[in-house]
């Protein structure tokens, strides 16, 4: 056990937070109402937590200065049967059985197959690249394609080359960059992290201005192809369902591209009385796990309207300040 500090990326910015090293796993604390102790980068690690009991005992002793109310960890695909007797909930994972490209392709909706073919007909070429100066410059250009994505300000817009290089250097020794090109222009990329028999999409970012070339569909097809070539069983892309959020455009995109919901055990172990009360009230899930779907939809709509208004106001200001020629 060792106390230390680590840098983590939060909403596009790097910040230093206290951490605890337990048997080679880094534990950090997250959350406001309920302080959750989590395994840092758990969804990108090659293996799952090996000694949860020892970790729980260490956190309960509170000798290390890392104060937490609940400790949570999950099992890793393909281990979908519960191994432990701790309080458990099912964690939603968006996954493709990627051992066979042919099988994945044949299950795709017709429109999704057409989109992959459209990208090819429109001249999109997909290559696997390592992170070098040329790719960094291309990613800077992709980041700056639009200041808004998913109806909110895009946190990577306007970042420098050095900032982009730092962002993209995580898990570098186990990553591939799948890149979509139209001529010499990078029009989208996908960062794939290998975790033994699972490959996980850390980021997929197509240019909105090149939507007609369907780069996102081409990138996912190439990722499945890579998984088959490497003998990898699953391709994952974050969660399939996010709390009570219900159907979203992101979930629809995942479904159209062959991702399905797989459920894996996630354990929540209360460490304090506050943690036990919080778990009984389900506030350890945050707002998305507490608020009803209708309220979440309304808040998303209001947020989108607010950011669209701010963006249009900014554009009007820029036009007013522009000198007359």
Residue pairs with C-beta under 8 A, 6 or more apart in sequence:
1 20
1 21
1 22
1 58
1 64
2 20
2 21
3 18
3 19
3 20
3 21
3 64
3 65
3 66
4 18
4 19
4 20
4 21
4 26
5 16
5 17
5 18
5 19
6 16
6 17
6 19
6 26
6 28
6 40
7 14
7 15
7 16
7 17
8 14
8 15
8 17
8 28
8 40
9 167
9 170
11 155
12 155
12 156
12 159
12 167
13 155
14 166
17 28
17 29
18 28
18 29
18 65
18 66
19 26
19 27
19 28
19 40
19 66
20 26
20 27
20 28
20 58
20 59
20 64
20 66
21 27
22 54
22 55
22 58
23 50
23 51
23 54
23 55
25 39
25 40
25 45
25 49
25 55
26 39
26 40
26 41
27 37
27 38
27 39
27 40
27 55
27 59
27 66
27 71
28 37
28 38
28 40
28 66
29 35
29 36
29 37
29 38
29 66
29 67
29 68
30 36
30 38
31 69
31 284
31 286
33 278
33 283
34 69
34 70
34 274
34 275
34 278
34 279
34 283
34 284
35 67
35 68
35 69
35 70
36 68
36 69
36 70
36 71
36 72
36 284
37 59
37 66
37 68
37 70
37 71
37 72
37 271
38 71
38 72
38 73
39 45
39 49
39 73
41 170
41 171
42 48
42 49
42 73
42 74
43 200
43 236
43 238
44 170
44 171
44 193
44 195
44 200
44 202
45 76
45 195
46 174
46 195
46 196
47 76
47 196
48 73
48 74
48 75
48 76
48 79
49 55
49 73
52 73
52 84
52 86
52 267
52 269
55 71
55 73
56 71
56 269
56 271
58 64
59 66
59 68
59 71
59 271
60 271
68 271
68 272
68 275
69 270
69 271
69 272
69 274
69 275
69 278
70 268
70 269
70 270
70 271
70 275
70 278
70 279
70 284
71 268
71 269
71 271
72 266
72 267
72 268
72 269
72 284
73 266
73 267
74 91
74 264
74 265
74 266
74 267
75 82
75 83
75 264
75 265
75 266
76 195
76 198
76 264
77 93
77 95
77 197
77 198
77 233
77 234
77 236
77 262
77 264
78 197
78 233
78 234
79 264
79 265
80 262
80 263
80 264
80 265
81 265
82 88
82 265
83 265
84 265
84 267
86 267
86 268
86 269
87 267
87 268
87 269
87 270
87 279
88 265
88 266
88 267
88 268
89 265
89 266
89 268
90 263
90 264
90 265
90 266
91 239
91 263
91 264
91 265
91 266
92 239
92 240
92 241
92 242
92 261
92 262
92 263
93 236
93 238
93 239
93 240
93 261
93 262
93 263
93 264
94 236
94 237
94 238
94 239
94 240
94 251
94 254
94 259
94 260
94 261
95 234
95 235
95 236
95 237
95 240
95 259
95 260
95 261
95 262
96 104
96 224
96 227
96 234
96 235
96 236
96 258
96 259
96 260
97 103
97 104
97 233
97 234
98 104
98 199
98 223
98 224
98 227
98 228
98 232
98 233
98 234
98 235
99 227
99 228
99 231
99 232
99 233
100 228
101 224
101 225
101 228
104 224
104 258
105 113
105 221
107 258
108 256
108 257
108 258
109 256
111 256
112 217
112 256
112 257
112 258
115 214
115 217
116 214
116 217
116 218
116 221
118 213
118 214
118 217
119 180
119 213
119 214
119 215
119 217
119 218
120 218
122 182
122 212
122 213
122 214
123 182
123 183
123 213
124 180
124 181
124 182
124 187
124 213
124 214
124 215
124 218
125 180
125 181
125 182
126 178
126 179
126 180
126 181
126 218
126 219
126 221
126 222
127 178
127 179
127 181
128 176
128 177
128 178
128 179
128 222
128 226
129 135
129 176
129 177
129 179
130 177
131 165
131 168
131 169
131 172
131 175
131 177
135 177
135 179
135 186
135 189
136 161
136 164
136 165
136 168
137 161
138 179
138 185
138 186
138 189
139 164
139 168
139 186
139 189
139 205
140 159
140 160
140 161
140 164
141 185
141 186
142 186
142 187
142 188
142 189
142 205
142 206
142 207
143 154
143 156
143 157
143 158
143 159
143 164
143 205
144 157
144 158
145 207
145 208
145 209
146 154
146 157
146 207
146 208
146 209
147 153
147 154
147 157
147 158
147 311
148 154
148 307
148 308
148 311
149 208
150 249
150 250
151 300
151 303
151 304
151 307
151 308
152 303
152 304
152 307
153 307
156 164
156 167
159 167
168 177
168 191
170 202
171 193
171 202
174 193
174 194
174 195
175 191
175 192
175 193
175 194
175 202
176 191
176 192
176 194
176 226
177 189
177 190
177 191
177 192
178 189
178 190
178 191
178 192
178 219
178 222
178 223
178 226
179 186
179 188
179 189
179 190
180 186
180 187
180 188
180 189
180 206
180 213
180 215
180 218
180 219
181 187
182 210
182 213
182 215
185 210
187 206
187 207
187 210
187 213
187 215
188 204
188 205
188 206
188 207
188 210
188 215
188 216
188 218
188 219
189 203
189 204
189 205
189 219
190 201
190 203
190 204
190 205
190 219
190 220
190 222
190 223
191 201
191 202
191 203
191 204
192 199
192 200
192 201
192 202
192 223
192 226
193 199
193 200
193 201
193 202
194 230
194 232
197 232
197 233
197 234
198 232
198 233
198 234
198 235
198 236
199 223
199 226
199 227
199 230
199 232
199 234
199 235
199 236
200 235
200 236
200 237
201 223
201 235
201 236
201 237
201 238
204 216
204 219
204 220
204 237
206 215
206 216
206 219
207 215
216 253
216 257
217 257
220 257
220 258
223 235
224 235
224 258
226 232
227 233
227 234
227 235
234 262
237 254
237 259
240 251
240 254
240 259
240 260
240 261
240 262
241 251
241 261
242 248
242 288
243 285
243 286
243 287
243 288
243 289
243 296
244 288
244 289
244 290
244 291
244 292
244 293
244 296
245 288
245 293
245 296
246 293
246 296
246 297
268 279
268 284
270 276
270 278
270 279
275 284
278 284
282 289
282 290
283 289
283 290
287 296
288 296
291 299
